[in-house]
Amino acid sequence: MKKLILLGGAMGVGKSAVSRELAELLTPSVYLDGDWCWNLHPFVVNEENKAMVMGNITHLLRAFLSNSGLEYVIFCWVMHQRSILEDILAGLAGLSFVPLAYSLTASEAALRQRIQADVAAGLRQPDVLERSLARLPLYDALPTVKLDTTALTPRQAAERIARAARDA
């Protein structure tokens, strides 16, 4: 049965890096990032754009979950609210797959260090740090498997998720 691996977490915990590693470890697979659907210039968060992005995400996930050549669909995004997970899964109703939901976390110090390095490298804006730190505790309340990436490389985190995905 197909597996949908949902990787949530605050900005800077390693979702993208872990997802890239997972795509190498689990084949045949596809890796999708929810941020790709939010690549608007200017970036505007309103109800119309939120609905469009969610529709695009569920459309892509449905297409890949329906593809006979894939066994694993890896999706990462800042899914910090239960309603986001529920809306995604509701949009996939009628498809046969096993959902595996993870929340990647990290210590505040590690998250701060990672984001500051990304800001210095020009990969993130400085305001990301406070938004990420504010969202970090929200993941504790979600019905997901928690994986602390503080002392793990992306490969090590991906290996743990890959083992669980193969056994699911």
C-alpha positions as CSV (number, residue, x, y, z in Angstrom):
1,M,0.0,0.0,0.0
2,K,1.2,3.5,-0.8
3,K,2.6,5.6,2.0
4,L,2.1,9.4,2.4
5,I,4.8,10.7,4.7
6,L,3.8,14.1,6.1
7,L,6.7,16.1,7.6
8,G,5.7,19.1,9.6
9,G,7.8,21.4,11.7
10,A,8.7,25.0,12.3
11,M,11.0,26.8,9.8
12,G,14.6,25.7,10.3
13,V,14.0,22.2,11.9
14,G,15.2,20.4,8.7
15,K,12.0,19.4,6.9
16,S,13.4,20.1,3.4
17,A,16.8,18.5,4.1
18,V,15.2,15.4,5.7
19,S,12.7,15.1,2.8
20,R,15.5,15.2,0.2
21,E,17.3,12.4,2.1
22,L,14.0,10.4,2.4
23,A,13.5,10.6,-1.3
24,E,16.9,9.0,-1.8
25,L,16.2,6.3,0.8
26,L,12.7,5.4,-0.2
27,T,12.1,4.5,-3.8
28,P,10.1,4.8,-5.9
29,S,9.1,8.1,-4.3
30,V,8.4,11.8,-4.9
31,Y,9.2,14.7,-2.6
32,L,6.9,17.7,-2.6
33,D,7.2,20.9,-0.5
34,G,4.1,22.9,0.4
35,D,6.1,26.1,0.1
36,W,6.3,25.6,-3.6
37,C,2.6,26.3,-3.8
38,W,3.1,29.5,-1.8
39,N,5.8,31.0,-4.0
40,L,3.8,34.2,-4.6
41,H,5.4,37.6,-5.2
42,P,4.3,39.5,-3.2
43,F,3.6,36.9,-0.6
44,V,0.1,37.6,0.5
45,V,-1.7,35.5,3.1
46,N,-5.5,35.8,2.7
47,E,-8.4,33.4,2.5
48,E,-8.4,33.3,-1.3
49,N,-4.7,32.4,-1.4
50,K,-5.0,29.9,1.4
51,A,-7.8,28.1,-0.4
52,M,-5.9,28.1,-3.6
53,V,-2.7,26.8,-2.0
54,M,-4.6,24.0,-0.2
55,G,-6.4,23.1,-3.4
56,N,-3.1,22.9,-5.3
57,I,-1.5,20.8,-2.6
58,T,-4.3,18.3,-2.4
59,H,-4.4,18.2,-6.2
60,L,-0.7,17.4,-6.4
61,L,-0.9,14.8,-3.6
62,R,-3.9,13.1,-5.2
63,A,-2.1,12.9,-8.5
64,F,1.1,11.4,-7.0
65,L,-0.8,9.0,-4.7
66,S,-2.8,7.8,-7.8
67,N,0.4,7.2,-9.8
68,S,1.0,3.5,-10.1
69,G,4.8,3.9,-10.3
70,L,5.2,5.4,-6.8
71,E,5.2,3.8,-3.4
72,Y,6.1,6.7,-1.3
73,V,4.9,10.3,-1.4
74,I,6.9,12.6,0.9
75,F,5.3,16.0,1.7
76,C,6.8,18.7,3.9
77,W,5.3,21.9,5.1
78,V,4.9,24.1,8.2
79,M,1.8,22.2,9.4
80,H,1.5,23.7,12.9
81,Q,-2.2,23.3,13.3
82,R,-4.3,20.2,13.5
83,S,-6.7,21.7,10.9
84,I,-4.0,21.8,8.3
85,L,-3.4,18.1,8.6
86,E,-7.1,17.4,8.7
87,D,-7.7,19.5,5.6
88,I,-5.0,17.8,3.6
89,L,-6.2,14.3,4.6
90,A,-9.8,15.3,3.8
91,G,-8.8,16.4,0.4
92,L,-7.4,12.9,-0.2
93,A,-10.6,11.1,0.7
94,G,-11.3,8.0,-1.4
95,L,-7.6,7.2,-2.1
96,S,-6.0,4.1,-0.6
97,F,-2.8,5.0,1.3
98,V,-1.2,4.9,4.8
99,P,-0.6,8.3,6.3
100,L,2.5,8.7,8.4
101,A,2.6,12.1,10.1
102,Y,5.7,13.4,11.7
103,S,6.5,16.7,13.5
104,L,10.2,17.5,13.3
105,T,11.3,19.5,16.3
106,A,14.6,21.0,17.6
107,S,15.8,22.8,20.7
108,E,15.3,26.5,20.8
109,A,19.1,27.0,20.7
110,A,19.6,24.7,17.7
111,L,16.7,26.3,15.8
112,R,18.1,29.8,16.6
113,Q,21.6,28.7,15.4
114,R,20.2,27.2,12.1
115,I,18.0,30.1,11.2
116,Q,20.8,32.6,12.0
117,A,23.1,30.7,9.7
118,D,20.5,30.7,7.0
119,V,19.9,34.5,7.4
120,A,23.7,35.1,7.2
121,A,23.8,33.0,4.0
122,G,20.9,35.0,2.5
123,L,18.5,32.0,2.5
124,R,16.0,33.4,5.0
125,Q,14.8,36.8,6.2
126,P,15.6,37.8,9.8
127,D,11.9,37.8,10.8
128,V,11.7,34.1,10.3
129,L,13.4,33.4,13.6
130,E,10.7,34.8,15.9
131,R,7.9,33.2,13.8
132,S,9.6,29.9,13.9
133,L,10.3,30.0,17.7
134,A,6.7,31.0,18.3
135,R,5.4,28.0,16.3
136,L,7.7,25.4,17.8
137,P,5.6,24.6,20.9
138,L,2.5,24.2,18.7
139,Y,3.8,20.8,17.4
140,D,3.5,19.2,20.8
141,A,-0.3,19.2,20.6
142,L,-0.5,17.5,17.2
143,P,-1.4,13.9,16.6
144,T,2.0,13.2,15.0
145,V,5.1,11.2,15.8
146,K,7.7,13.7,17.2
147,L,11.3,13.5,16.0
148,D,13.8,15.9,17.6
149,T,16.4,16.8,15.0
150,T,18.7,18.8,17.4
151,A,21.4,16.1,17.5
152,L,20.6,14.4,14.2
153,T,21.9,15.0,10.7
154,P,19.2,15.1,8.0
155,R,20.3,11.6,6.9
156,Q,20.0,10.2,10.4
157,A,16.5,11.6,10.8
158,A,15.5,10.3,7.3
159,E,16.9,6.9,8.1
160,R,14.6,6.7,11.2
161,I,11.6,7.7,9.3
162,A,12.4,5.4,6.4
163,R,12.6,2.4,8.7
164,A,9.2,3.2,10.1
165,A,7.7,3.8,6.6
166,R,9.0,0.5,5.3
167,D,7.4,-1.3,8.3
168,A,4.1,0.5,8.2
